[in-house]
Amino acid sequence: MSDRVAIVGIAQTVFSPKRAEANYAELAYEVIERVLKDTGLDMARDIDNSISCSHDIWDGQTISDIGITDVIGGHLRNEEKMAMDGSTAVYYGAVGILSGEFRCTLLLAHTKMSQTNRNIVNNDAFDPIYTRLLGFDYTSAAALQARRYMHAYGIMEEHTAAVVRKNLGNAVDNPRAHNKGRVSMDEILRSPFVSDPIRAMDMAPDTDGAVAMVLASGERAADITDTPVWIRGMGTCYDAHYLGDRDLAGCMALERAAAQAYRMAGITDPRQEIDVVELAEEFSYQELLWTEGLGICGRGEGGKLVASGVTGRNGKLPVNPSGGLLSGVPANVMGLNRVAEAALQVMGKAGDCQVPGVKCAVAQGHSGFCGQHHCVVVLGADGRRSR
């Protein structure tokens, strides 16, 4: 049994609105080949477990991992599939290593959003008897949550627009991002409504891409890399399925997931002890709400936080210095990408997006409409035991 788990390798595709020249197995091969080459690991000799993250409806077939089983090394070997968000694949992979069952696990997340329609795919997540027939999708549900949140706490459009301006500006320095630019508040506030109060620029764009990551036990990590990033804490939690059974102005599942992760990592004051946050904002208002759920600020204070400049790349606690999901990250892939970007910050390998002196980073991913399920991962530069 291992008492520590480290991230020892990361590879990501360039994220694109449409990778017409590659199917999803080829996207998977692109990152798996690179991460194995970078770490010097051999699939047959070193990788004793593989976990893929995908979704049947996004991929257009049942058993969505069947198309990448050979690519991820699953032929006559151990291979498991996680549906939905890639942050949960990190959680699941780490648990397998902590149990002593595995020593080195390969993670993969892939999606080609360009090959289908997000509204149709996301409508399938809703209850087939009552809410699916109403035509709900993640965007219309998010609009309900955004309006409830804004009404409850006096959040203004200028606050959500500030998230867009910050993240698209950060993405200018991210070579993997495709949605980027120095945009003005006026441009953002003049973009057309998609589902009031959500405008076109408030939404993460459709994107194709893949991410691969290697997790290793404490005993194996030192043999693989000089810059391991240690998983200090993890937490996960589901909220109720029906929107009417939840307080959409809050994020109970994230609060509980964060509390689990912080307790495991020994964090008592997130605002002071965390150096950078990479969170999953499919819609701009979610960055405000999720920072509250992560305990970075109090309830209803997310708007003031972004307006103060604290969450800017040069602020006291940068949030999404890579550009976040608004810069273009695929569904299902987004959580693994969040962990990857947070780990690169700790490694000091985030390139032009690097925040100086990062020792502790937090990554957050979610799945389900309006953040039904959340996963939080605390990463650190040293190998101290989690509590």
Secondary structure, DSSP 4 states (H G I P E B T S, - for coil): --S-EEEEEEEEPPPBS--TT--HHHHHHHHHHHHHHHHT--HHHH--EEEEEE-HHHHTSSSGGGGGTTTTT-TTS-EEEEES-HHHHHHHHHHHHHTTS-SEEEEEEEEEGGGS-HHHHHHTTS-TTTTGGGT--HHHHHHHHHHHHHHHHT--HHHHHHHHHHHHHHHTT-TT-SS-----HHHHHHSPEEETTEEGGGBPPP-EEEEEEEEEEHHHHHHH-SS-EEEEEEEEEE--SSGGGS-TTS-HHHHHHHHHHHHHHT-S-HHHH--EEE---SBHHHHHHHHHHTTSS-TT-HHHHHHHTTTSTTSSS-B-TT-TGGGT--TTTHHHHHHHHHHHHHHT--GGGPPTT--EEEEEEEESTTS-EEEEEEEESS-PPP-
